[in-house]
Amino acid sequence: MLSQILDITADLNANHLVNIDCSQWQNCTIHLSGSITGTMNVLGTNDAGAVQSVSDGNATSAANFTAIQGTNLASGATVTAVGAAGNFKFVVSTKFIQIGGSNAATSGKCILFLNTPT
């Protein structure tokens, strides 16, 4: 299995949104600990925000995000937003994932486990 772990806590707490390029991954599991404030939405897009003949776009310029569905690993419930600590798995079917929202933050950690089974 190929995998990568990203601690996005500082970016999330500072900016309330984090965009991740997930193009090489099949799964994204979000681990949240501590108290969650605001609405922690999980959104996806394939729009890199490219400008013809200028830029191919990237995670920072990505636009037109819409809700994607994941699974709460403790309960099996489907989610598009996270309001409490736990582990949430999203099958990656978009190039970019955005995590966060208005005033979204955590007093604990927000760690992503990205993986692709081999």
Number of C-alpha atoms within 10 A of each C-alpha: 6 11 14 11 13 12 14 17 19 14 14 22 19 12 14 20 20 20 22 18 18 19 13 13 20 17 20 22 21 25 16 22 16 14 13 20 17 15 18 24 20 25 21 24 20 17 17 19 16 14 10 8 6 7 11 11 15 17 20 13 14 22 19 11 16 13 15 20 16 23 17 18 13 9 10 11 10 14 18 17 19 22 15 15 17 16 19 25 21 21 16 23 16 18 19 23 26 23 22 22 20 13 17 20 26 22 13 13 20 25 17 22 16 22 20 14 9 5
